[in-house]
Amino acid sequence: MGANLMLAIMAVATLGMVTILVYLLLELSKKAKTRYQEQFEKTATSNLADMFLFVDSAQLFSMNMVALAIGPLILFIFTTSLLLTAIGCVVIVAAPNIFYRVLRQRRFASFETQLPDALAMLSGSMRAGASFPVALESVVKASYPPLSQEFELFLRQIRLGVDFDQALVAMTKRMPIPDFVLVVSAIRIAREVGGNLGEILDSLAETIRQKQAMEGKIRGLTAQGKMQGLVMTGLPVLLVVVLFFLEPDGMRPLVTTLVGFATLTVITIMLALGYFFITRITAIDV
């Protein structure tokens, strides 16, 4: 009778400890989810607003959570590897920041491509007698995003009473492109010390156009090397994926044994180093 009572007390105590532990884990997971959601939505709102993309950050967070719940599960079902599943979780968490970075780089590239023609238009309007704001308005009407969006925002800030230099600095923070920073510096210096701003902008437009033409030639000459780097890096990965489908029993030790993990680690490091050196060789700064 006494032994049964002790067993019952131990069972109740164990159940109570398990319940408390589960409650604490749930509370910690809720707090972690709340902090992650706040950081995610804050980052999404800031990054998308800088690119004039107004999307509900809460919906993006929901999509990210669905991907974070389903993606690793699907990966584990196909690979039965906890390591690959953990890597998949990390990739899904990092995917939004990578997406923002890609969008930002594309926006910068498009803005830089539009810049010489916009400067030429601005210079022509000022030579015809228009003031800088009026000439800039004509550029906004004749241009396309993202350049028209940035210049239109600059004009709106000026109309609302923001200092001219502060508005220029804010625009360079949104578009930290070296060529554009040079243009902004030229405009600020011309306003302070005087000079023919139209001729200065015309000269900058021609310089930037020649620089972009040279960069295009260099990209064409290095395209073959970059493609070789992508093929050499992607081919082993593709081969491993194909073999996992064709010979799952033979490939399973790679993700279930210590020797397999070590082999995959060495292969990954070698591929990463090879791709890194190829990109460094083919990256020529003008």
Residue pairs with C-beta under 8 A, 6 or more apart in sequence:
37 61
40 57
40 60
40 61
40 64
40 96
41 57
41 58
41 60
41 61
42 57
43 96
43 97
43 100
44 55
44 57
44 60
44 61
44 96
44 100
45 57
47 100
47 103
47 104
48 54
48 55
48 57
48 100
50 104
50 174
51 103
51 104
51 107
51 146
52 145
52 146
52 149
53 103
60 96
64 92
64 95
64 96
67 92
67 95
68 89
68 92
68 93
71 88
71 89
71 92
72 85
72 86
72 88
72 89
72 92
75 84
75 85
75 88
76 82
76 84
76 85
79 85
79 244
79 255
80 252
80 255
80 256
81 255
81 256
83 255
83 261
84 255
107 146
108 175
108 177
110 145
110 146
110 147
111 146
111 147
111 150
111 175
111 177
111 180
112 177
112 179
112 180
112 212
113 212
114 143
114 144
114 146
114 147
115 147
115 177
115 179
115 180
115 183
115 205
115 208
116 205
116 206
116 208
116 209
116 212
117 143
117 205
118 139
118 143
118 147
118 151
119 183
119 201
119 202
119 204
119 205
119 208
120 201
120 202
120 205
121 135
121 138
121 139
121 142
121 143
122 132
122 135
122 136
122 139
122 198
122 201
123 198
123 199
123 201
123 202
123 205
124 198
125 134
125 135
125 138
125 139
126 132
126 135
126 197
126 198
126 201
127 198
130 138
132 187
132 197
133 155
133 158
136 151
136 154
136 155
137 155
139 147
139 148
139 151
140 148
140 151
140 152
140 155
141 148
143 151
150 171
150 174
150 175
153 171
154 167
154 168
154 170
154 171
157 167
157 170
158 164
158 167
162 170
164 191
165 188
168 184
168 187
168 188
169 184
171 184
172 180
172 181
172 184
179 208
179 211
182 204
183 201
183 204
186 197
186 200
186 201
186 204
187 197
187 201
189 195
190 197
190 200
191 197
211 286
214 286
215 286
218 284
218 286
222 282
222 283
222 284
225 278
225 281
225 282
226 278
226 279
226 282
228 278
229 274
229 275
229 278
229 279
229 282
230 275
232 274
232 275
232 278
233 271
233 274
233 275
236 267
236 271
237 271
240 251
240 254
243 250
243 251
244 251
253 259
253 260
254 260
254 261
254 263
254 264
255 261
255 264
